[in-house]
């Protein structure tokens, strides 16, 4: 499962790194975040026929028919790679509406006898991680434009994450970005991408318990836990 991420890089830096045009209206809701949780806005990169676009979607996939003000079902924050092409909740988005989710890293928890210890998982070289996502249009925004929702695709973990949890987000190398965003490429051709990290080295370290509350935010959440 992937239920908490860090998106702290400036919008301009993300736009340059992903060669994407910022959607100024949508990204107005974004700011550097160190504890992004489900239902929060996530920065994502989508593509149309002419360009990549950096925008913001609500984390937790909701179908267009979901109630506009009070969805009755919990949002779908993760989609399992093993069944994404067959699950009716995700199949259409996987085939036609995929996105990149740039993060500085994500959190996972180790179950200890007296507590759940959070860990921050990130790329060893300090660069951003690009997670595989899918999205769906939910409804029109009050002032016009689209409110979209998204889900992060998960797979079996690599050894770093595996000691903490039995799932991890799919991390896409740069060479896979175009294929993931291209709606002309069918889901079956994308299955080889839905595996643990390849050519990307992850590191994990224990962080302060502050992360456990979604109300907490800021750089202090990334400080190593006191031993």
TORPA-4810 file (N, C-alpha, C, O; in nm, 3 decimals):
<nodes>
NODE_1_0.084_-0.120_0.000_0.000_0.000_0.000_0.087_0.124_0.000_0.195_0.124_0.058_X
NODE_2_0.042_0.228_-0.063_0.108_0.358_-0.060_0.004_0.458_-0.015_-0.087_0.492_-0.091_X
NODE_3_0.015_0.507_0.110_-0.088_0.593_0.164_-0.041_0.728_0.213_-0.120_0.804_0.268_X
NODE_4_0.087_0.760_0.195_0.138_0.889_0.237_0.264_0.918_0.156_0.353_0.833_0.148_X
NODE_5_0.273_1.036_0.096_0.388_1.071_0.013_0.436_1.212_0.045_0.367_1.288_0.113_X
NODE_6_0.555_1.244_-0.005_0.613_1.377_0.008_0.622_1.439_-0.131_0.677_1.379_-0.223_X
NODE_7_0.568_1.560_-0.146_0.581_1.639_-0.269_0.625_1.779_-0.229_0.542_1.869_-0.214_X
NODE_8_0.754_1.796_-0.211_0.806_1.922_-0.157_0.878_2.008_-0.260_0.915_2.121_-0.230_X
NODE_9_0.899_1.957_-0.381_0.974_2.033_-0.481_0.887_2.144_-0.541_0.766_2.126_-0.556_X
NODE_10_0.947_2.257_-0.575_0.872_2.366_-0.636_0.809_2.325_-0.769_0.863_2.240_-0.841_X
NODE_11_0.696_2.384_-0.800_0.625_2.354_-0.924_0.714_2.379_-1.046_0.715_2.299_-1.140_X
NODE_12_0.789_2.488_-1.044_0.875_2.518_-1.158_0.980_2.411_-1.181_1.012_2.379_-1.295_X
NODE_13_1.034_2.357_-1.074_1.134_2.252_-1.085_1.072_2.125_-1.143_1.132_2.058_-1.226_X
NODE_14_0.950_2.092_-1.097_0.881_1.974_-1.151_0.849_1.992_-1.299_0.869_1.900_-1.379_X
NODE_15_0.801_2.109_-1.336_0.767_2.135_-1.475_0.888_2.117_-1.565_0.878_2.061_-1.674_X
NODE_16_1.003_2.164_-1.519_1.126_2.151_-1.598_1.171_2.006_-1.604_1.211_1.957_-1.710_X
NODE_17_1.167_1.937_-1.491_1.215_1.799_-1.486_1.134_1.706_-1.576_1.188_1.611_-1.633_X
NODE_18_1.004_1.734_-1.588_0.917_1.647_-1.666_0.876_1.708_-1.800_0.792_1.654_-1.871_X
NODE_19_0.937_1.823_-1.833_0.907_1.890_-1.959_0.756_1.906_-1.975_0.699_1.869_-2.077_X
NODE_20_0.693_1.962_-1.872_0.548_1.973_-1.867_0.505_2.119_-1.852_0.576_2.200_-1.793_X
NODE_21_0.390_2.150_-1.907_0.333_2.284_-1.898_0.243_2.290_-1.775_0.149_2.211_-1.765_X
NODE_22_0.269_2.380_-1.680_0.184_2.388_-1.560_0.044_2.436_-1.593_0.025_2.531_-1.670_X
NODE_23_-0.054_2.371_-1.534_-0.193_2.416_-1.540_-0.210_2.515_-1.425_-0.231_2.474_-1.310_X
NODE_24_-0.202_2.642_-1.454_-0.194_2.743_-1.350_-0.315_2.741_-1.257_-0.300_2.763_-1.137_X
NODE_25_-0.433_2.714_-1.309_-0.553_2.713_-1.224_-0.548_2.596_-1.127_-0.574_2.613_-1.008_X
NODE_26_-0.516_2.477_-1.178_-0.518_2.358_-1.093_-0.409_2.359_-0.989_-0.432_2.321_-0.874_X
NODE_27_-0.289_2.401_-1.027_-0.177_2.391_-0.933_-0.178_2.501_-0.829_-0.093_2.503_-0.739_X
NODE_28_-0.273_2.593_-0.839_-0.283_2.696_-0.736_-0.309_2.636_-0.599_-0.277_2.696_-0.496_X
NODE_29_-0.367_2.515_-0.597_-0.396_2.448_-0.470_-0.274_2.377_-0.412_-0.280_2.326_-0.301_X
NODE_30_-0.165_2.373_-0.487_-0.047_2.297_-0.443_0.053_2.386_-0.371_0.066_2.504_-0.401_X
NODE_31_0.121_2.327_-0.276_0.232_2.390_-0.205_0.327_2.278_-0.163_0.287_2.162_-0.167_X
NODE_32_0.448_2.309_-0.124_0.537_2.203_-0.077_0.474_2.128_0.040_0.437_2.189_0.141_X
NODE_33_0.463_1.996_0.027_0.398_1.914_0.129_0.489_1.799_0.169_0.552_1.736_0.084_X
NODE_34_0.495_1.773_0.299_0.578_1.666_0.352_0.494_1.551_0.410_0.548_1.458_0.469_X
NODE_35_0.361_1.560_0.393_0.274_1.458_0.450_0.143_1.455_0.371_0.035_1.477_0.428_X
NODE_36_0.153_1.429_0.243_0.034_1.426_0.157_-0.043_1.298_0.183_0.015_1.189_0.179_X
NODE_37_-0.172_1.310_0.211_-0.256_1.197_0.248_-0.371_1.182_0.150_-0.399_1.274_0.073_X
NODE_38_-0.439_1.067_0.150_-0.556_1.048_0.063_-0.658_1.160_0.080_-0.679_1.212_0.190_X
NODE_39_-0.719_1.196_-0.031_-0.815_1.306_-0.053_-0.746_1.441_-0.068_-0.811_1.538_-0.107_X
NODE_40_-0.615_1.451_-0.038_-0.541_1.575_-0.064_-0.514_1.587_-0.214_-0.516_1.487_-0.286_X
NODE_41_-0.490_1.710_-0.264_-0.448_1.725_-0.403_-0.305_1.675_-0.423_-0.217_1.700_-0.342_X
NODE_42_-0.286_1.603_-0.533_-0.154_1.551_-0.571_-0.111_1.617_-0.702_-0.192_1.632_-0.794_X
NODE_43_0.014_1.656_-0.710_0.069_1.701_-0.838_0.088_1.579_-0.928_0.148_1.480_-0.886_X
NODE_44_0.038_1.586_-1.050_0.051_1.476_-1.145_0.086_1.532_-1.282_0.062_1.649_-1.310_X
NODE_45_0.143_1.446_-1.366_0.172_1.483_-1.504_0.088_1.396_-1.595_0.092_1.273_-1.586_X
NODE_46_0.011_1.460_-1.682_-0.069_1.390_-1.782_-0.023_1.438_-1.919_0.057_1.531_-1.929_X
NODE_47_-0.073_1.375_-2.024_-0.031_1.412_-2.160_-0.152_1.416_-2.252_-0.244_1.336_-2.238_X
NODE_48_-0.151_1.511_-2.345_-0.249_1.512_-2.452_-0.175_1.494_-2.584_-0.060_1.450_-2.586_X
NODE_49_-0.240_1.526_-2.693_-0.180_1.501_-2.824_-0.058_1.588_-2.852_0.021_1.556_-2.940_X
NODE_50_-0.043_1.697_-2.777_0.064_1.791_-2.810_0.169_1.810_-2.702_0.282_1.847_-2.733_X
NODE_51_0.135_1.786_-2.576_0.230_1.819_-2.469_0.197_1.745_-2.340_0.088_1.691_-2.323_X
NODE_52_0.295_1.744_-2.251_0.270_1.701_-2.114_0.218_1.821_-2.035_0.253_1.936_-2.063_X
NODE_53_0.133_1.791_-1.937_0.075_1.898_-1.856_0.089_1.862_-1.708_0.059_1.750_-1.668_X
NODE_54_0.133_1.959_-1.629_0.144_1.942_-1.484_0.018_2.000_-1.420_-0.012_2.118_-1.435_X
NODE_55_-0.055_1.915_-1.349_-0.182_1.958_-1.291_-0.195_1.898_-1.151_-0.100_1.841_-1.099_X
NODE_56_-0.312_1.912_-1.092_-0.338_1.858_-0.958_-0.468_1.781_-0.960_-0.571_1.831_-1.006_X
NODE_57_-0.465_1.657_-0.909_-0.584_1.574_-0.896_-0.601_1.531_-0.751_-0.503_1.518_-0.677_X
NODE_58_-0.722_1.509_-0.712_-0.754_1.462_-0.577_-0.709_1.317_-0.564_-0.739_1.234_-0.650_X
NODE_59_-0.636_1.285_-0.457_-0.584_1.149_-0.438_-0.694_1.057_-0.387_-0.744_1.073_-0.276_X
NODE_60_-0.730_0.962_-0.470_-0.837_0.867_-0.440_-0.933_0.861_-0.556_-1.020_0.947_-0.571_X
NODE_61_-0.917_0.758_-0.640_-0.994_0.750_-0.763_-1.143_0.743_-0.732_-1.187_0.664_-0.649_X
NODE_62_-1.220_0.827_-0.799_-1.365_0.827_-0.787_-1.424_0.828_-0.928_-1.376_0.903_-1.013_X
NODE_63_-1.525_0.747_-0.954_-1.586_0.749_-1.086_-1.668_0.875_-1.106_-1.709_0.938_-1.009_X
NODE_64_-1.693_0.914_-1.231_-1.769_1.036_-1.258_-1.907_1.037_-1.193_-1.961_1.143_-1.162_X
NODE_65_-1.965_0.919_-1.172_-2.100_0.914_-1.115_-2.102_0.929_-0.964_-2.210_0.938_-0.905_X
NODE_66_-1.985_0.933_-0.898_-1.982_0.948_-0.752_-2.044_1.081_-0.713_-2.033_1.179_-0.787_X
NODE_67_-2.107_1.086_-0.598_-2.172_1.208_-0.552_-2.071_1.323_-0.548_-1.957_1.305_-0.504_X
NODE_68_-2.114_1.439_-0.594_-2.023_1.552_-0.607_-1.977_1.606_-0.473_-1.864_1.654_-0.461_X
NODE_69_-2.061_1.600_-0.371_-2.025_1.662_-0.244_-1.988_1.563_-0.137_-1.908_1.595_-0.049_X
NODE_70_-2.044_1.442_-0.140_-2.018_1.345_-0.033_-2.018_1.204_-0.089_-2.118_1.133_-0.077_X
NODE_71_-1.907_1.162_-0.152_-1.899_1.026_-0.204_-1.927_0.926_-0.092_-1.877_0.941_0.019_X
NODE_72_-2.006_0.822_-0.123_-2.047_0.727_-0.021_-1.944_0.618_0.001_-1.949_0.549_0.103_X
NODE_73_-1.852_0.600_-0.090_-1.751_0.497_-0.077_-1.613_0.559_-0.058_-1.586_0.669_-0.105_X
NODE_74_-1.526_0.485_0.011_-1.390_0.535_0.032_-1.319_0.548_-0.102_-1.335_0.463_-0.189_X
NODE_75_-1.242_0.654_-0.121_-1.167_0.669_-0.247_-1.065_0.558_-0.262_-1.013_0.506_-0.164_X
NODE_76_-1.038_0.522_-0.385_-0.946_0.414_-0.418_-0.807_0.474_-0.438_-0.776_0.526_-0.546_X
NODE_77_-0.724_0.468_-0.334_-0.596_0.537_-0.340_-0.488_0.454_-0.410_-0.390_0.510_-0.458_X
NODE_78_-0.506_0.322_-0.415_-0.408_0.233_-0.479_-0.479_0.137_-0.573_-0.593_0.098_-0.550_X
NODE_79_-0.409_0.099_-0.680_-0.458_-0.002_-0.775_-0.352_-0.110_-0.787_-0.236_-0.080_-0.816_X
NODE_80_-0.391_-0.235_-0.767_-0.294_-0.345_-0.772_-0.254_-0.374_-0.916_-0.340_-0.392_-1.003_X
NODE_81_-0.122_-0.379_-0.941_-0.072_-0.402_-1.076_-0.117_-0.536_-1.132_-0.138_-0.549_-1.252_X
NODE_82_-0.131_-0.636_-1.045_-0.163_-0.772_-1.091_-0.303_-0.783_-1.149_-0.328_-0.871_-1.231_X
NODE_83_-0.394_-0.695_-1.108_-0.534_-0.706_-1.153_-0.586_-0.578_-1.218_-0.704_-0.569_-1.250_X
NODE_84_-0.500_-0.480_-1.238_-0.546_-0.349_-1.286_-0.612_-0.356_-1.423_-0.701_-0.276_-1.453_X
NODE_85_-0.570_-0.451_-1.506_-0.627_-0.462_-1.641_-0.758_-0.540_-1.643_-0.823_-0.548_-1.747_X
NODE_86_-0.798_-0.597_-1.528_-0.922_-0.674_-1.521_-1.024_-0.615_-1.423_-1.145_-0.637_-1.438_X
NODE_87_-0.977_-0.543_-1.325_-1.065_-0.488_-1.224_-1.151_-0.377_-1.287_-1.097_-0.281_-1.341_X
NODE_88_-1.284_-0.391_-1.281_-1.370_-0.290_-1.345_-1.356_-0.150_-1.285_-1.391_-0.052_-1.350_X
NODE_89_-1.305_-0.141_-1.163_-1.286_-0.010_-1.102_-1.170_0.066_-1.164_-1.166_0.189_-1.160_X
NODE_90_-1.074_-0.006_-1.222_-0.951_0.056_-1.272_-0.926_0.034_-1.421_-0.844_0.104_-1.480_X
NODE_91_-0.994_-0.061_-1.482_-0.959_-0.105_-1.617_-0.960_0.009_-1.719_-0.865_0.024_-1.796_X
NODE_92_-1.065_0.090_-1.720_-1.074_0.196_-1.819_-0.964_0.301_-1.799_-0.905_0.349_-1.896_X
NODE_93_-0.938_0.334_-1.675_-0.832_0.433_-1.649_-0.696_0.378_-1.690_-0.614_0.451_-1.745_X
NODE_94_-0.672_0.250_-1.662_-0.545_0.190_-1.700_-0.526_0.190_-1.851_-0.415_0.212_-1.900_X
NODE_95_-0.632_0.167_-1.925_-0.622_0.164_-2.071_-0.608_0.303_-2.132_-0.539_0.319_-2.233_X
NODE_96_-0.673_0.404_-2.074_-0.685_0.532_-2.144_-0.638_0.654_-2.066_-0.613_0.758_-2.127_X
NODE_97_-0.623_0.645_-1.933_-0.595_0.766_-1.855_-0.488_0.735_-1.750_-0.518_0.706_-1.635_X
NODE_98_-0.364_0.743_-1.793_-0.252_0.717_-1.702_-0.177_0.848_-1.675_-0.179_0.940_-1.756_X
NODE_99_-0.112_0.854_-1.561_-0.039_0.974_-1.524_0.088_0.938_-1.450_0.105_0.825_-1.404_X
NODE_100_0.177_1.035_-1.439_0.297_1.022_-1.358_0.276_1.099_-1.228_0.219_1.208_-1.228_X
NODE_101_0.321_1.042_-1.118_0.308_1.108_-0.988_0.449_1.133_-0.935_0.512_1.040_-0.884_X
NODE_102_0.500_1.255_-0.945_0.637_1.283_-0.898_0.637_1.304_-0.747_0.560_1.386_-0.695_X
NODE_103_0.722_1.232_-0.677_0.732_1.246_-0.532_0.878_1.251_-0.490_0.966_1.201_-0.561_X
NODE_104_0.903_1.311_-0.376_1.037_1.306_-0.318_1.059_1.172_-0.249_1.173_1.130_-0.230_X
NODE_105_0.952_1.108_-0.211_0.957_0.978_-0.147_0.822_0.946_-0.087_0.726_1.021_-0.104_X
NODE_106_0.813_0.834_-0.019_0.687_0.792_0.044_0.717_0.729_0.178_0.831_0.692_0.207_X
NODE_107_0.614_0.719_0.261_0.629_0.663_0.394_0.573_0.521_0.401_0.475_0.487_0.333_X
NODE_108_0.636_0.441_0.482_0.581_0.310_0.516_0.611_0.287_0.663_0.699_0.351_0.721_X
NODE_109_0.537_0.193_0.724_0.545_0.174_0.868_0.591_0.032_0.903_0.552_-0.066_0.840_X
NODE_110_0.674_0.025_1.007_0.716_-0.103_1.063_0.637_-0.126_1.192_0.631_-0.040_1.279_X
NODE_111_0.577_-0.244_1.201_0.500_-0.276_1.322_0.595_-0.328_1.430_0.657_-0.434_1.415_X
NODE_112_0.605_-0.253_1.538_0.685_-0.290_1.653_0.592_-0.324_1.769_0.474_-0.290_1.765_X
NODE_113_0.642_-0.388_1.873_0.555_-0.426_1.984_0.481_-0.309_2.047_0.367_-0.324_2.091_X
NODE_114_0.544_-0.192_2.051_0.483_-0.079_2.121_0.440_0.037_2.030_0.387_0.136_2.079_X
NODE_115_0.463_0.024_1.899_0.427_0.137_1.812_0.439_0.097_1.665_0.492_-0.010_1.632_X
NODE_116_0.389_0.185_1.580_0.410_0.173_1.436_0.515_0.278_1.399_0.488_0.398_1.402_X
NODE_117_0.634_0.232_1.364_0.746_0.322_1.337_0.747_0.363_1.190_0.761_0.276_1.103_X
NODE_118_0.732_0.493_1.159_0.735_0.536_1.019_0.877_0.540_0.962_0.973_0.570_1.032_X
NODE_119_0.886_0.509_0.835_1.011_0.518_0.759_0.987_0.604_0.636_0.879_0.601_0.577_X
NODE_120_1.088_0.680_0.598_1.084_0.755_0.473_1.166_0.680_0.370_1.282_0.648_0.393_X
NODE_121_1.104_0.652_0.256_1.167_0.575_0.148_1.190_0.669_0.030_1.096_0.734_-0.016_X
NODE_122_1.311_0.676_-0.018_1.346_0.774_-0.120_1.455_0.718_-0.210_1.514_0.613_-0.181_X
NODE_123_1.481_0.789_-0.319_1.587_0.749_-0.410_1.722_0.781_-0.347_1.741_0.888_-0.290_X
NODE_124_1.816_0.689_-0.359_1.944_0.704_-0.292_2.020_0.828_-0.336_2.093_0.887_-0.256_X
NODE_125_2.003_0.869_-0.461_2.077_0.986_-0.510_2.005_1.118_-0.480_2.053_1.225_-0.520_X
NODE_126_1.892_1.112_-0.411_1.820_1.234_-0.375_1.726_1.286_-0.482_1.655_1.384_-0.458_X
NODE_127_1.722_1.223_-0.598_1.633_1.268_-0.704_1.489_1.230_-0.678_1.461_1.150_-0.588_X
NODE_128_1.396_1.286_-0.756_1.256_1.251_-0.738_1.226_1.109_-0.785_1.295_1.055_-0.871_X
NODE_129_1.124_1.050_-0.727_1.071_0.923_-0.774_0.948_0.950_-0.859_0.868_1.038_-0.828_X
NODE_130_0.934_0.875_-0.966_0.818_0.891_-1.054_0.730_0.768_-1.038_0.766_0.658_-1.082_X
NODE_131_0.615_0.785_-0.976_0.524_0.675_-0.951_0.423_0.662_-1.065_0.382_0.762_-1.125_X
NODE_132_0.383_0.539_-1.093_0.281_0.513_-1.195_0.144_0.541_-1.135_0.110_0.491_-1.028_X
NODE_133_0.066_0.621_-1.206_-0.069_0.654_-1.159_-0.171_0.638_-1.270_-0.137_0.632_-1.388_X
NODE_134_-0.297_0.632_-1.230_-0.410_0.636_-1.323_-0.506_0.742_-1.272_-0.505_0.777_-1.154_X
NODE_135_-0.589_0.794_-1.361_-0.679_0.901_-1.318_-0.815_0.889_-1.385_-0.832_0.816_-1.483_X
NODE_136_-0.911_0.961_-1.329_-1.046_0.963_-1.384_-1.104_1.103_-1.366_-1.081_1.166_-1.263_X
NODE_137_-1.180_1.152_-1.464_-1.250_1.279_-1.445_-1.364_1.257_-1.346_-1.439_1.161_-1.358_X
NODE_138_-1.377_1.345_-1.250_-1.482_1.329_-1.150_-1.600_1.421_-1.179_-1.712_1.375_-1.200_X
NODE_139_-1.575_1.552_-1.180_-1.682_1.647_-1.205_-1.624_1.780_-1.246_-1.502_1.801_-1.239_X
NODE_140_-1.710_1.869_-1.289_-1.667_2.003_-1.325_-1.646_2.087_-1.200_-1.724_2.079_-1.105_X
NODE_141_-1.540_2.167_-1.200_-1.516_2.258_-1.088_-1.619_2.371_-1.091_-1.668_2.405_-1.199_X
NODE_142_-1.652_2.430_-0.977_-1.752_2.538_-0.974_-1.722_2.652_-1.069_-1.814_2.708_-1.129_X
NODE_143_-1.596_2.688_-1.083_-1.561_2.798_-1.172_-1.523_2.754_-1.312_-1.469_2.832_-1.390_X
NODE_144_-1.553_2.628_-1.345_-1.516_2.574_-1.474_-1.390_2.490_-1.465_-1.313_2.503_-1.369_X
NODE_145_-1.367_2.406_-1.562_-1.253_2.318_-1.559_-1.287_2.185_-1.494_-1.398_2.165_-1.445_X
NODE_146_-1.190_2.096_-1.494_-1.212_1.959_-1.451_-1.153_1.934_-1.313_-1.043_1.979_-1.282_X
NODE_147_-1.227_1.862_-1.231_-1.171_1.807_-1.108_-1.145_1.659_-1.135_-1.239_1.583_-1.160_X
NODE_148_-1.020_1.620_-1.131_-0.984_1.481_-1.156_-0.945_1.412_-1.026_-0.911_1.477_-0.927_X
NODE_149_-0.951_1.280_-1.027_-0.905_1.200_-0.913_-0.804_1.098_-0.965_-0.803_1.065_-1.083_X
NODE_150_-0.719_1.050_-0.875_-0.614_0.961_-0.920_-0.585_0.853_-0.818_-0.623_0.864_-0.701_X
NODE_151_-0.517_0.749_-0.864_-0.476_0.637_-0.780_-0.333_0.600_-0.817_-0.293_0.615_-0.933_X
NODE_152_-0.257_0.553_-0.719_-0.118_0.511_-0.742_-0.115_0.359_-0.758_-0.175_0.287_-0.678_X
NODE_153_-0.046_0.312_-0.859_-0.037_0.168_-0.888_0.067_0.106_-0.797_0.177_0.160_-0.779_X
NODE_154_0.034_-0.009_-0.738_0.128_-0.078_-0.649_0.161_-0.217_-0.701_0.086_-0.276_-0.779_X
NODE_155_0.275_-0.267_-0.656_0.324_-0.397_-0.697_0.390_-0.465_-0.577_0.387_-0.413_-0.466_X
NODE_156_0.450_-0.582_-0.602_0.525_-0.649_-0.495_0.649_-0.566_-0.462_0.700_-0.496_-0.550_X
NODE_157_0.698_-0.571_-0.339_0.805_-0.480_-0.300_0.944_-0.530_-0.339_0.966_-0.649_-0.360_X
NODE_158_1.037_-0.436_-0.347_1.177_-0.472_-0.358_1.229_-0.500_-0.216_1.154_-0.482_-0.121_X
NODE_159_1.354_-0.544_-0.199_1.404_-0.579_-0.065_1.399_-0.464_0.035_1.377_-0.488_0.154_X
NODE_160_1.419_-0.340_-0.010_1.419_-0.227_0.084_1.281_-0.210_0.146_1.269_-0.196_0.268_X
NODE_161_1.179_-0.210_0.063_1.042_-0.190_0.112_0.986_-0.318_0.172_0.903_-0.314_0.263_X
NODE_162_1.032_-0.432_0.122_0.976_-0.561_0.164_0.991_-0.590_0.312_0.910_-0.665_0.368_X
NODE_163_1.090_-0.533_0.378_1.103_-0.556_0.521_0.999_-0.480_0.601_0.981_-0.504_0.720_X
NODE_164_0.929_-0.385_0.534_0.829_-0.303_0.602_0.687_-0.337_0.560_0.595_-0.330_0.641_X
NODE_165_0.668_-0.374_0.434_0.533_-0.394_0.382_0.537_-0.488_0.262_0.641_-0.503_0.197_X
NODE_166_0.423_-0.551_0.233_0.418_-0.645_0.121_0.376_-0.581_-0.011_0.356_-0.651_-0.110_X
NODE_167_0.362_-0.448_-0.013_0.332_-0.375_-0.137_0.418_-0.250_-0.144_0.464_-0.200_-0.041_X
NODE_168_0.440_-0.201_-0.265_0.508_-0.074_-0.286_0.456_-0.011_-0.415_0.405_-0.082_-0.501_X
NODE_169_0.469_0.122_-0.429_0.427_0.184_-0.555_0.518_0.143_-0.670_0.637_0.118_-0.650_X
NODE_170_0.462_0.138_-0.790_0.541_0.115_-0.910_0.621_0.242_-0.939_0.563_0.350_-0.954_X
NODE_171_0.754_0.228_-0.947_0.842_0.341_-0.977_0.887_0.328_-1.123_0.945_0.227_-1.162_X
NODE_172_0.861_0.432_-1.201_0.892_0.428_-1.344_1.023_0.500_-1.374_1.041_0.614_-1.333_X
NODE_173_1.116_0.434_-1.444_1.237_0.504_-1.488_1.201_0.603_-1.598_1.096_0.591_-1.662_X
NODE_174_1.288_0.700_-1.620_1.259_0.805_-1.717_1.229_0.749_-1.855_1.145_0.804_-1.927_X
NODE_175_1.296_0.641_-1.893_1.275_0.583_-2.025_1.136_0.525_-2.044_1.098_0.493_-2.157_X
NODE_176_1.060_0.510_-1.937_0.926_0.453_-1.947_0.816_0.558_-1.943_0.699_0.525_-1.962_X
NODE_177_0.851_0.683_-1.921_0.749_0.787_-1.904_0.660_0.802_-2.027_0.538_0.807_-2.015_X
NODE_178_0.722_0.809_-2.145_0.643_0.829_-2.266_0.545_0.715_-2.289_0.429_0.738_-2.324_X
NODE_179_0.591_0.592_-2.271_0.503_0.477_-2.291_0.388_0.478_-2.192_0.274_0.447_-2.229_X
NODE_180_0.416_0.512_-2.068_0.310_0.512_-1.967_0.204_0.618_-1.997_0.085_0.597_-1.972_X
NODE_181_0.245_0.731_-2.051_0.152_0.840_-2.078_0.080_0.826_-2.212_-0.020_0.896_-2.235_X
NODE_182_0.126_0.740_-2.298_0.072_0.729_-2.434_-0.055_0.643_-2.434_-0.047_0.523_-2.411_X
NODE_183_-0.173_0.702_-2.459_-0.296_0.624_-2.457_-0.307_0.526_-2.573_-0.393_0.438_-2.571_X
NODE_184_-0.221_0.541_-2.673_-0.224_0.449_-2.787_-0.159_0.315_-2.754_-0.179_0.217_-2.825_X
NODE_185_-0.081_0.312_-2.647_-0.018_0.186_-2.606_-0.114_0.111_-2.515_-0.164_0.167_-2.417_X
NODE_186_-0.139_-0.013_-2.546_-0.239_-0.091_-2.474_-0.185_-0.137_-2.340_-0.064_-0.142_-2.317_X
NODE_187_-0.277_-0.171_-2.252_-0.240_-0.214_-2.119_-0.149_-0.334_-2.117_-0.055_-0.339_-2.036_X
NODE_188_-0.173_-0.430_-2.203_-0.091_-0.551_-2.203_0.055_-0.521_-2.232_0.144_-0.587_-2.179_X
NODE_189_0.080_-0.421_-2.317_0.218_-0.384_-2.349_0.287_-0.314_-2.232_0.409_-0.302_-2.229_X
NODE_190_0.207_-0.267_-2.136_0.263_-0.196_-2.022_0.292_-0.287_-1.904_0.357_-0.245_-1.808_X
NODE_191_0.245_-0.410_-1.910_0.263_-0.500_-1.796_0.409_-0.516_-1.753_0.434_-0.524_-1.633_X
NODE_192_0.506_-0.520_-1.846_0.646_-0.532_-1.801_0.693_-0.417_-1.712_0.792_-0.431_-1.640_X
NODE_193_0.623_-0.301_-1.717_0.662_-0.188_-1.633_0.612_-0.201_-1.490_0.662_-0.133_-1.401_X
NODE_194_0.514_-0.288_-1.469_0.446_-0.295_-1.340_0.517_-0.391_-1.245_0.457_-0.485_-1.193_X
NODE_195_0.643_-0.364_-1.224_0.726_-0.450_-1.140_0.804_-0.363_-1.042_0.801_-0.240_-1.055_X
NODE_196_0.873_-0.424_-0.945_0.953_-0.341_-0.853_1.057_-0.260_-0.929_1.082_-0.282_-1.047_X
NODE_197_1.117_-0.166_-0.860_1.212_-0.073_-0.921_1.321_-0.145_-0.999_1.374_-0.247_-0.954_X
NODE_198_1.354_-0.091_-1.114_1.461_-0.146_-1.196_1.559_-0.034_-1.229_1.521_0.065_-1.292_X
NODE_199_1.684_-0.049_-1.187_1.783_0.055_-1.212_1.769_0.175_-1.121_1.836_0.276_-1.142_X
NODE_200_1.684_0.166_-1.019_1.665_0.274_-0.923_1.692_0.218_-0.784_1.633_0.118_-0.744_X
NODE_201_1.783_0.282_-0.712_1.820_0.235_-0.579_1.744_0.313_-0.473_1.754_0.436_-0.466_X
NODE_202_1.667_0.242_-0.391_1.591_0.305_-0.283_1.664_0.291_-0.150_1.737_0.194_-0.127_X
NODE_203_1.642_0.389_-0.065_1.691_0.384_0.072_1.575_0.415_0.166_1.480_0.483_0.127_X
NODE_204_1.583_0.364_0.288_1.479_0.389_0.388_1.544_0.419_0.522_1.642_0.355_0.560_X
NODE_205_1.488_0.515_0.593_1.536_0.542_0.729_1.417_0.580_0.818_1.319_0.636_0.770_X
NODE_206_1.428_0.548_0.945_1.321_0.577_1.040_1.311_0.728_1.064_1.413_0.796_1.080_X
NODE_207_1.189_0.778_1.066_1.165_0.921_1.089_1.081_0.938_1.216_1.036_0.841_1.276_X
NODE_208_1.061_1.062_1.253_0.991_1.094_1.378_0.843_1.054_1.370_0.785_1.047_1.261_X
NODE_209_0.784_1.029_1.485_0.645_0.986_1.492_0.548_1.094_1.448_0.428_1.068_1.434_X
NODE_210_0.597_1.214_1.426_0.512_1.323_1.378_0.435_1.283_1.252_0.323_1.330_1.230_X
NODE_211_0.496_1.198_1.171_0.433_1.159_1.044_0.300_1.090_1.067_0.213_1.093_0.979_X
NODE_212_0.282_1.028_1.180_0.163_0.947_1.203_0.034_1.027_1.202_-0.073_0.970_1.179_X
NODE_213_0.041_1.157_1.225_-0.079_1.241_1.219_-0.078_1.321_1.089_0.019_1.389_1.058_X
NODE_214_-0.188_1.311_1.014_-0.197_1.384_0.888_-0.203_1.534_0.909_-0.187_1.611_0.814_X
NODE_215_-0.225_1.578_1.033_-0.229_1.722_1.062_-0.090_1.783_1.064_-0.075_1.905_1.053_X
NODE_216_0.012_1.700_1.079_0.149_1.751_1.085_0.209_1.763_0.946_0.183_1.679_0.859_X
NODE_217_0.288_1.866_0.926_0.353_1.887_0.797_0.483_1.964_0.822_0.506_2.015_0.931_X
NODE_218_0.565_1.972_0.719_0.689_2.049_0.729_0.813_1.962_0.724_0.804_1.841_0.742_X
NODE_219_0.930_2.024_0.701_1.055_1.949_0.686_1.093_1.865_0.808_1.168_1.768_0.795_X
NODE_220_1.042_1.902_0.925_1.077_1.827_1.046_1.033_1.681_1.037_1.087_1.596_1.107_X
NODE_221_0.935_1.652_0.952_0.887_1.514_0.940_0.993_1.423_0.879_0.986_1.301_0.896_X
NODE_222_1.089_1.479_0.808_1.193_1.399_0.745_1.317_1.384_0.832_1.414_1.319_0.792_X
NODE_223_1.316_1.442_0.951_1.430_1.427_1.039_1.438_1.283_1.090_1.336_1.224_1.124_X
NODE_224_1.559_1.226_1.096_1.572_1.087_1.145_1.519_1.074_1.288_1.533_1.164_1.370_X
NODE_225_1.459_0.959_1.314_1.410_0.930_1.449_1.528_0.919_1.545_1.637_0.875_1.507_X
NODE_226_1.506_0.959_1.669_1.609_0.946_1.771_1.620_0.799_1.811_1.520_0.735_1.841_X
NODE_227_1.741_0.748_1.811_1.761_0.607_1.846_1.758_0.589_1.997_1.773_0.477_2.046_X
</nodes>
